[in-house]
Amino acid sequence: MKEIIAIVRMNKTNATKKALVESGAAGFTATKVLGRGKLVDDPAVIAARKADLMRLAEEEDMREAEVLIDGFLDGTRLFPRRMFNVIAHDTDVEKIVKSIIAANQTNNQVGDGKIFILPLLDAYRVRTAEKGDAAI
């Protein structure tokens, strides 16, 4: 058994849920989280991302939007994200991970998320007291 932890963009929540169901994940939990990944060092990528985000801002809120965007890009602010926890049989992990990746890849060059795979010692189904793989 494995635990798959996937941290994805908030706007990819529905696509991720659909991908998990279609990949046969027995169940999962989704939680709102805040965090940030490795800072981007390439000034061209930062400038392009800032320009994209500024185009989305309303005219009257441009200064406030610029402060928020700069904070996101320089690492002083945290990004809202969705964290999915999935418990899976060892044989299903690769299929589930591939479906999460397919649902979350963008052309933004940054911030598409992370996936972690952890070993799981045991699991119990509370309703029936089943243990191990039968509990999944």
N, C-alpha and C positions, 0 to 999 in steps of 0.2 A: 504494500500500500504506500501511496505517496500523497503528500499535500502539495498542491500547486497554488502558489500565491502570485496573482497577476495584478499589477498596478497599471491602470490605463487612464486615458483622458476621460473627463466627465462626459463629453459629447459622444463617446464611444460605448457608453454603458449599454444601451439597447442592442447595439450590434454585437457586443460581447455576450450578453445574455442569450441572444439568438444563436450565436456560434456555439456556446456551451451546450445548449439543448440539442442542437443538430449534431454535435460531436458525440452525444451519448453520455455526457456527464450525469452522474446519478443525482447530483444536487450540488448546490453551491451557496455561499453567503456573499453578499456585497455590502461594503461599508464605505461611507464617505470618509476620506482621509485628506491630509495636507502634507505636502513634501516637495522635495526638489531633487533632481538628479545632478549629475556632473555638469558643471558650468561649461558653456560653449566658449571656446577661445577664438573662434574665427569671426573677426569683425564683419565680414560680408554676410555671414549667416545671421548674425545678430541684427544688422541693419535691415536685411530683407524681412526678417520676422517682425521687427518693430514697425516697418512700413505697412505690412499686412494688418497688424493689429490696430494701428492708428486709423486705417481706412474704415475700420468697423466702429470707431468711436463717433459719438454725436458731436457736432460742431461746438456746441456750448460747453461740452465737457472735455475739450481737447487737452487742456493743461492737466486736469486731474487724471485723465487717461494716460497721458505721457508719464506722469509720476508713477502710476501703478505699473505700466509696462516696463519702465526702466527698472523698477524694483524686482519684477519677475525676471528680467534678463540679467541683472547683475547678481542675483542670488540672495538679495536681502528679504525677499518675500517668498512665501510658500505657495505652490500651485495646488488648487483643489483637484483631487483625483478620486477615482473609485478603486477600491481594493477588493478583488474576488479571491475567496478561499474555496478551493475545490479539493475534495478527497477523491482519489481515483485508484482503481486497480493498476498495478504496474503496466499491464498490457495496453491500457487506454491512455497513458500519459502523453505519448508522442502525438497521437491524434488530437487530443485536447489542446496541447500546446500549439500545434500547427493551426488549429482553428482560431485560437486567441490571436496569434500573430496575423493571420489573414484578415481578421476583423479590425485590427488596430493600426496597421501600417498606414502612414500618410507620406506625403511628399514634403513635409516640413523640415526634414533633416534633424529635428530635435524633438524630444518630449513624447515619443510614442509609447513609452512605458517600459516596464521590466517584468520578467517572469522568473520566479524562483521555484525550484523543486526540492522538497525536503522529504526525507524518509519518515514514515509514520509507524510508530511501534505497535499501536493497537487502536481499535475503535469498538464502541458498543452502541447498539441500538437500544434506546431507553425502553421503548414500548415492549419489545420482546426479549430483551437481554441477550440478543444474538451478539456474537463477538467476531472480530477479525473481518475477513472479506465478506462474510455474510451480512455484516452490519452496514456495509456500503450499499 
